[in-house]
Protein backbone atom coordinates (compact mmCIF):
# COMPACT_ATOMS: atom_id res chain seq x y z
CA UNK A 1 0.00 0.00 0.00
CA UNK A 2 1.17 3.52 -0.72
CA UNK A 3 1.38 5.91 2.22
CA UNK A 4 2.15 9.62 2.47
CA UNK A 5 3.63 11.13 5.63
CA UNK A 6 5.96 13.82 6.89
CA UNK A 7 9.33 12.64 8.24
CA UNK A 8 11.36 15.23 10.11
CA UNK A 9 9.75 18.07 8.19
CA UNK A 10 9.97 16.44 4.76
CA UNK A 11 6.91 15.09 2.95
CA UNK A 12 7.45 11.50 1.86
CA UNK A 13 5.61 8.80 -0.07
CA UNK A 14 6.50 5.14 0.40
CA UNK A 15 5.16 1.75 -0.50
CA UNK A 16 4.74 -0.47 2.58
CA UNK A 17 3.65 -4.05 3.14
CA UNK A 18 0.61 -4.64 5.35
CA UNK A 19 2.60 -6.14 8.24
CA UNK A 20 5.70 -3.97 7.90
CA UNK A 21 6.80 -2.34 11.14
CA UNK A 22 7.76 1.31 11.33
CA UNK A 23 11.26 0.44 12.56
CA UNK A 24 11.91 -1.54 9.37
CA UNK A 25 10.72 1.30 7.15
CA UNK A 26 12.79 3.89 9.02
CA UNK A 27 16.03 1.95 9.54
CA UNK A 28 16.22 -0.42 6.61
CA UNK A 29 14.63 1.55 3.83
CA UNK A 30 14.99 5.19 4.85
CA UNK A 31 18.34 4.80 6.67
CA UNK A 32 17.25 6.62 9.83
CA UNK A 33 19.67 5.00 12.23
CA UNK A 34 18.86 6.90 15.42
CA UNK A 35 15.90 4.52 15.69
CA UNK A 36 17.59 1.60 17.43
CA UNK A 37 16.64 -2.05 17.12
CA UNK A 38 16.67 -3.39 20.67
CA UNK A 39 14.23 -5.85 22.15
CA UNK A 40 11.72 -5.73 19.26
CA UNK A 41 8.78 -6.12 21.64
CA UNK A 42 8.35 -2.62 23.15
CA UNK A 43 10.25 -3.32 26.37
CA UNK A 44 13.44 -1.25 25.97
CA UNK A 45 12.31 2.01 24.30
CA UNK A 46 15.36 2.22 22.01
CA UNK A 47 13.14 2.52 18.94
CA UNK A 48 10.98 5.38 20.26
CA UNK A 49 9.86 7.99 17.73
CA UNK A 50 7.13 10.62 17.77
CA UNK A 51 4.03 10.14 15.64
CA UNK A 52 1.96 13.32 15.62
CA UNK A 53 3.87 14.36 18.74
CA UNK A 54 3.25 11.17 20.74
CA UNK A 55 6.01 8.72 21.65
CA UNK A 56 5.54 5.27 20.11
CA UNK A 57 7.67 2.15 19.91
CA UNK A 58 8.52 1.77 16.23
CA UNK A 59 9.23 -1.94 16.69
CA UNK A 60 5.53 -2.72 17.22
CA UNK A 61 3.95 0.17 15.29
CA UNK A 62 2.72 -0.74 11.82
CA UNK A 63 4.25 1.47 9.13
CA UNK A 64 0.87 1.77 7.40
CA UNK A 65 -0.43 3.65 10.46
CA UNK A 66 1.75 6.70 9.70
CA UNK A 67 -0.24 7.46 6.54
CA UNK A 68 -1.19 11.14 6.75
CA UNK A 69 0.81 11.67 9.94
CA UNK A 70 3.99 13.38 11.06
CA UNK A 71 6.92 11.27 12.24
CA UNK A 72 9.82 12.80 14.15
CA UNK A 73 13.05 11.00 14.92
CA UNK A 74 16.16 12.28 16.67
CA UNK A 75 17.35 13.64 13.31
CA UNK A 76 14.36 15.99 13.34
CA UNK A 77 14.93 17.26 16.88
CA UNK A 78 18.30 18.97 16.65
CA UNK A 79 21.78 18.60 15.31
CA UNK A 80 25.39 19.40 16.18
CA UNK A 81 25.02 23.06 15.22
CA UNK A 82 21.68 23.59 16.97
CA UNK A 83 21.05 21.18 19.81
CA UNK A 84 17.56 20.90 21.25
CA UNK A 85 17.58 21.99 24.91
CA UNK A 86 17.03 18.39 26.05
CA UNK A 87 20.06 17.25 24.04
CA UNK A 88 22.17 19.95 25.70
CA UNK A 89 20.87 18.95 29.12
CA UNK A 90 21.76 15.28 28.50
CA UNK A 91 25.33 16.40 27.78
CA UNK A 92 25.50 18.74 30.78
CA UNK A 93 24.20 16.09 33.20
CA UNK A 94 26.22 13.17 31.91
CA UNK A 95 23.04 11.38 30.85
CA UNK A 96 24.83 9.85 27.85
CA UNK A 97 27.40 7.10 27.96
CA UNK A 98 27.20 4.41 25.30
CA UNK A 99 24.36 6.32 23.61
CA UNK A 100 22.28 3.33 22.53
CA UNK A 101 19.22 4.28 24.60
CA UNK A 102 19.68 8.04 24.26
CA UNK A 103 17.60 8.69 21.11
CA UNK A 104 14.58 6.93 22.61
CA UNK A 105 14.89 8.76 25.93
CA UNK A 106 15.21 12.08 24.12
CA UNK A 107 12.14 11.43 21.98
CA UNK A 108 10.05 10.64 25.05
CA UNK A 109 11.49 13.70 26.80
CA UNK A 110 10.47 15.88 23.84
CA UNK A 111 6.90 14.62 24.19
CA UNK A 112 7.01 15.35 27.94
CA UNK A 113 8.37 18.87 27.39
CA UNK A 114 5.81 19.69 24.71
CA UNK A 115 3.01 19.34 27.28
CA UNK A 116 4.35 22.49 29.01
CA UNK A 117 3.39 20.89 32.31
CA UNK A 118 5.31 20.69 35.57
CA UNK A 119 5.75 17.03 36.54
CA UNK A 120 6.87 15.61 39.87
CA UNK A 121 9.89 13.31 40.04
CA UNK A 122 7.60 10.32 40.44
CA UNK A 123 5.56 11.33 37.40
CA UNK A 124 8.71 11.79 35.33
CA UNK A 125 10.03 8.40 36.42
CA UNK A 126 6.77 6.80 35.33
CA UNK A 127 6.78 8.63 31.98
CA UNK A 128 10.37 7.52 31.33
CA UNK A 129 9.86 3.97 32.62
CA UNK A 130 9.45 2.50 29.14
CA UNK A 131 13.19 2.86 28.55
CA UNK A 132 16.10 0.70 29.64
CA UNK A 133 19.61 2.04 30.19
CA UNK A 134 22.52 -0.07 31.37
CA UNK A 135 25.19 2.62 31.49
CA UNK A 136 24.23 5.98 32.96
CA UNK A 137 21.85 5.23 35.75
CA UNK A 138 18.51 6.89 35.54
CA UNK A 139 19.17 9.78 37.91
CA UNK A 140 21.27 11.74 35.39
CA UNK A 141 18.57 11.28 32.77
CA UNK A 142 15.90 12.41 35.24
CA UNK A 143 18.01 15.48 36.16
CA UNK A 144 18.40 16.41 32.49
CA UNK A 145 14.66 16.18 31.83
CA UNK A 146 13.83 18.12 35.02
CA UNK A 147 16.31 20.89 34.24
CA UNK A 148 14.93 21.30 30.74
CA UNK A 149 11.34 21.22 32.00
CA UNK A 150 12.08 23.92 34.61
CA UNK A 151 13.86 26.12 32.05
CA UNK A 152 11.04 25.68 29.55
CA UNK A 153 8.47 26.68 32.16
CA UNK A 154 10.60 29.63 33.34
CA UNK A 155 11.16 28.20 36.82
C-alpha positions as CSV (number, residue, x, y, z in Angstrom):
1,X,0.0,0.0,0.0
2,X,1.2,3.5,-0.7
3,X,1.4,5.9,2.2
4,X,2.2,9.6,2.5
5,X,3.6,11.1,5.6
6,X,6.0,13.8,6.9
7,X,9.3,12.6,8.2
8,X,11.4,15.2,10.1
9,X,9.8,18.1,8.2
10,X,10.0,16.4,4.8
11,X,6.9,15.1,2.9
12,X,7.4,11.5,1.9
13,X,5.6,8.8,-0.1
14,X,6.5,5.1,0.4
15,X,5.2,1.7,-0.5
16,X,4.7,-0.5,2.6
17,X,3.7,-4.1,3.1
18,X,0.6,-4.6,5.3
19,X,2.6,-6.1,8.2
20,X,5.7,-4.0,7.9
21,X,6.8,-2.3,11.1
22,X,7.8,1.3,11.3
23,X,11.3,0.4,12.6
24,X,11.9,-1.5,9.4
25,X,10.7,1.3,7.2
26,X,12.8,3.9,9.0
27,X,16.0,2.0,9.5
28,X,16.2,-0.4,6.6
29,X,14.6,1.6,3.8
30,X,15.0,5.2,4.8
31,X,18.3,4.8,6.7
32,X,17.2,6.6,9.8
33,X,19.7,5.0,12.2
34,X,18.9,6.9,15.4
35,X,15.9,4.5,15.7
36,X,17.6,1.6,17.4
37,X,16.6,-2.0,17.1
38,X,16.7,-3.4,20.7
39,X,14.2,-5.9,22.1
40,X,11.7,-5.7,19.3
41,X,8.8,-6.1,21.6
42,X,8.4,-2.6,23.2
43,X,10.2,-3.3,26.4
44,X,13.4,-1.2,26.0
45,X,12.3,2.0,24.3
46,X,15.4,2.2,22.0
47,X,13.1,2.5,18.9
48,X,11.0,5.4,20.3
49,X,9.9,8.0,17.7
50,X,7.1,10.6,17.8
51,X,4.0,10.1,15.6
52,X,2.0,13.3,15.6
53,X,3.9,14.4,18.7
54,X,3.2,11.2,20.7
55,X,6.0,8.7,21.6
56,X,5.5,5.3,20.1
57,X,7.7,2.1,19.9
58,X,8.5,1.8,16.2
59,X,9.2,-1.9,16.7
60,X,5.5,-2.7,17.2
61,X,3.9,0.2,15.3
62,X,2.7,-0.7,11.8
63,X,4.3,1.5,9.1
64,X,0.9,1.8,7.4
65,X,-0.4,3.7,10.5
66,X,1.8,6.7,9.7
67,X,-0.2,7.5,6.5
68,X,-1.2,11.1,6.7
69,X,0.8,11.7,9.9
70,X,4.0,13.4,11.1
71,X,6.9,11.3,12.2
72,X,9.8,12.8,14.1
73,X,13.1,11.0,14.9
74,X,16.2,12.3,16.7
75,X,17.4,13.6,13.3
76,X,14.4,16.0,13.3
77,X,14.9,17.3,16.9
78,X,18.3,19.0,16.7
79,X,21.8,18.6,15.3
80,X,25.4,19.4,16.2
81,X,25.0,23.1,15.2
82,X,21.7,23.6,17.0
83,X,21.0,21.2,19.8
84,X,17.6,20.9,21.3
85,X,17.6,22.0,24.9
86,X,17.0,18.4,26.0
87,X,20.1,17.2,24.0
88,X,22.2,20.0,25.7
89,X,20.9,18.9,29.1
90,X,21.8,15.3,28.5
91,X,25.3,16.4,27.8
92,X,25.5,18.7,30.8
93,X,24.2,16.1,33.2
94,X,26.2,13.2,31.9
95,X,23.0,11.4,30.8
96,X,24.8,9.8,27.9
97,X,27.4,7.1,28.0
98,X,27.2,4.4,25.3
99,X,24.4,6.3,23.6
100,X,22.3,3.3,22.5
101,X,19.2,4.3,24.6
102,X,19.7,8.0,24.3
103,X,17.6,8.7,21.1
104,X,14.6,6.9,22.6
105,X,14.9,8.8,25.9
106,X,15.2,12.1,24.1
107,X,12.1,11.4,22.0
108,X,10.1,10.6,25.1
109,X,11.5,13.7,26.8
110,X,10.5,15.9,23.8
111,X,6.9,14.6,24.2
112,X,7.0,15.3,27.9
113,X,8.4,18.9,27.4
114,X,5.8,19.7,24.7
115,X,3.0,19.3,27.3
116,X,4.4,22.5,29.0
117,X,3.4,20.9,32.3
118,X,5.3,20.7,35.6
119,X,5.8,17.0,36.5
120,X,6.9,15.6,39.9
121,X,9.9,13.3,40.0
122,X,7.6,10.3,40.4
123,X,5.6,11.3,37.4
124,X,8.7,11.8,35.3
125,X,10.0,8.4,36.4
126,X,6.8,6.8,35.3
127,X,6.8,8.6,32.0
128,X,10.4,7.5,31.3
129,X,9.9,4.0,32.6
130,X,9.4,2.5,29.1
131,X,13.2,2.9,28.6
132,X,16.1,0.7,29.6
133,X,19.6,2.0,30.2
134,X,22.5,-0.1,31.4
135,X,25.2,2.6,31.5
136,X,24.2,6.0,33.0
137,X,21.9,5.2,35.8
138,X,18.5,6.9,35.5
139,X,19.2,9.8,37.9
140,X,21.3,11.7,35.4
141,X,18.6,11.3,32.8
142,X,15.9,12.4,35.2
143,X,18.0,15.5,36.2
144,X,18.4,16.4,32.5
145,X,14.7,16.2,31.8
146,X,13.8,18.1,35.0
147,X,16.3,20.9,34.2
148,X,14.9,21.3,30.7
149,X,11.3,21.2,32.0
150,X,12.1,23.9,34.6
151,X,13.9,26.1,32.0
152,X,11.0,25.7,29.5
153,X,8.5,26.7,32.2
154,X,10.6,29.6,33.3
155,X,11.2,28.2,36.8
